[in-house]
Amino acid sequence: MFSPLTIKDKNIFVTKIEVLRPDVSDLGVALQADTSNCVNIGKIICKMREKVASTQEGKELGLKALDDHLHVFLRKTFDIGSRRSDEYIKIASHPTLSTLSVAPSSLIELARLSEADLKKLFSNNKPEKVEQMAFSQIKKLARDNNTNKRKRKKDTQSLADKVGNIFNFISLERKSSVSEQIKAIAEIEAWLKKKRDELRPQLAKESLVSPKKNKKSA
């Protein structure tokens, strides 16, 4: 049902596996039975987290490190990514969503709201009405009712700067040598020349169809 993990593993959730075994078993059953039951899955994960957090080792570790251990444990045992496990926890933390019958993707969008925002949303929109909405409608509804949403900053960075940042990031990730970076730049230049040659015929066509400016009379 779940990956065999040994006590030699330094992950705190593995060292507490005997205490967690019933919950691990329940989570395995829940995932196999119906992965769309996000609320139930989230509640089981929260229960596991609380059990370990209440131990002396869990208290000494701290919540941030504890969550890191939880993410690794869930990924290795159930192939649940850290982002997905956090989404399950968020959904389960909202009592308002426990009885709502919508797709997991819609629950994820609604779980971004605070409990106060959710209550306001459902005071203006009956749950039965929300359940009939498409994902795009629920996403917009959640965005409109999110009092903590961040304002999007205007993107003032040029395309050349963005490409440069991407190049620097990839070079750093790959630990590329100077000679490898120069070779990569030469390949990019060759691609840019090819792309420019491809666009020139289109530019010529645009020039022909664009209206000519009236010349000023002398």
WOSULLIN-V581036 format. One record per run of one state. SS is the DSSP state (hx for helix, st for strand, lp for the rest). FROM is the first residue (numbers start at 1). TO is the last residue. If there is no record, write none. Layout:
SS | FROM | TO
SS | FROM | TO
This chain:
lp | 1 | 11
hx | 12 | 15
lp | 16 | 16
hx | 17 | 33
lp | 34 | 37
hx | 38 | 53
lp | 54 | 55
hx | 56 | 61
lp | 62 | 62
hx | 63 | 78
lp | 79 | 81
hx | 82 | 92
lp | 93 | 94
hx | 95 | 97
lp | 98 | 103
hx | 104 | 110
lp | 111 | 114
hx | 115 | 124
lp | 125 | 126
hx | 127 | 131
lp | 132 | 134
hx | 135 | 144
lp | 145 | 158
hx | 159 | 174
lp | 175 | 177
hx | 178 | 209
lp | 210 | 218
